[in-house]
Amino acid sequence: MPKGYVIARAKVTDATKWAAYAAKATEAQKIYGGTPLVRGGQMTIGEGEGRARNVVIEFPDYAAARAYAFSPEYAEARKLREGAGEIDIVVVEGT
């Protein structure tokens, strides 16, 4: 069965609020079996528009990744992020 991934690209404007969000989101990802593969770090834009903060979280399957992204636990984390920046998040199935 293919793994599932949550991929996020973000621009952080309030590091304090973002840190609270990230801590709560990490708690939620553990509930759904998520393992962070990428969380920040160096990056180079190869093409198009990039964002300074990039995250890839691997889950056992697509259903688990989707369950995390739409979970009540992650919704609590998302509330902490309000006004702390911009983010794009997608849930994708691996190959």
C-alpha positions as CSV (number, residue, x, y, z in Angstrom):
1,M,0.0,0.0,0.0
2,P,1.4,3.4,-0.9
3,K,2.3,5.8,1.9
4,G,0.6,9.2,2.3
5,Y,2.3,12.5,2.7
6,V,1.3,15.9,4.0
7,I,3.3,18.6,2.2
8,A,3.4,22.2,3.4
9,R,5.0,25.4,2.1
10,A,4.9,28.4,4.5
11,K,5.9,32.0,5.1
12,V,6.2,32.7,8.8
13,T,5.5,36.2,10.0
14,D,5.2,35.6,13.8
15,A,7.7,33.0,15.0
16,T,6.2,32.8,18.5
17,K,2.7,31.9,17.3
18,W,4.2,29.6,14.7
19,A,6.2,27.7,17.3
20,A,3.1,27.1,19.4
21,Y,1.3,25.8,16.2
22,A,4.2,23.6,15.3
23,A,4.4,22.0,18.8
24,K,0.6,21.2,18.7
25,A,0.7,20.0,15.1
26,T,3.6,17.6,16.0
27,E,1.5,16.1,18.8
28,A,-1.3,15.5,16.3
29,Q,0.9,14.0,13.7
30,K,2.1,11.4,16.2
31,I,-1.4,10.3,16.9
32,Y,-1.9,9.5,13.1
33,G,1.5,7.8,12.7
34,G,3.3,10.7,10.9
35,T,7.1,10.9,10.6
36,P,8.6,14.2,9.5
37,L,11.0,13.9,6.6
38,V,11.5,17.6,5.9
39,R,11.0,20.4,8.4
40,G,12.6,23.6,7.5
41,G,16.3,23.4,6.6
42,Q,18.2,24.8,3.6
43,M,16.3,25.2,0.4
44,T,16.9,26.5,-3.1
45,I,14.2,27.6,-5.4
46,G,14.6,25.7,-8.7
47,E,11.6,27.1,-10.5
48,G,8.6,29.2,-9.7
49,E,7.7,30.8,-6.4
50,G,9.2,29.2,-3.2
51,R,8.6,29.6,0.4
52,A,11.3,29.6,3.1
53,R,9.6,27.0,5.3
54,N,8.9,23.6,3.8
55,V,7.6,20.5,5.5
56,V,7.0,16.9,4.4
57,I,5.4,14.4,6.8
58,E,5.1,10.7,5.8
59,F,2.2,8.6,7.0
60,P,1.5,4.9,6.7
61,D,-1.0,5.5,4.0
62,Y,-3.1,8.2,2.3
63,A,-6.0,7.7,4.6
64,A,-3.9,8.3,7.7
65,A,-2.4,11.5,6.1
66,R,-5.8,12.8,5.2
67,A,-7.2,11.9,8.7
68,Y,-4.4,13.9,10.3
69,A,-4.9,16.9,8.0
70,F,-8.6,17.0,8.8
71,S,-8.5,15.9,12.4
72,P,-9.8,17.7,15.4
73,E,-6.3,17.6,16.9
74,Y,-4.8,19.4,13.9
75,A,-7.7,21.9,13.9
76,E,-6.6,22.9,17.4
77,A,-3.1,23.5,16.2
78,R,-4.4,25.5,13.2
79,K,-6.2,27.9,15.5
80,L,-2.8,28.7,17.2
81,R,-1.3,29.6,13.8
82,E,-3.9,32.3,13.0
83,G,-2.1,35.6,12.1
84,A,1.3,33.9,12.1
85,G,1.9,33.6,8.4
86,E,0.7,32.0,5.2
87,I,0.7,28.3,4.4
88,D,-0.3,25.9,1.5
89,I,-0.9,22.3,2.5
90,V,-1.6,19.3,0.3
91,V,-2.2,15.6,1.1
92,V,-0.8,13.3,-1.5
93,E,-0.5,9.5,-2.1
94,G,2.9,8.1,-2.7
95,T,3.9,5.7,-5.4
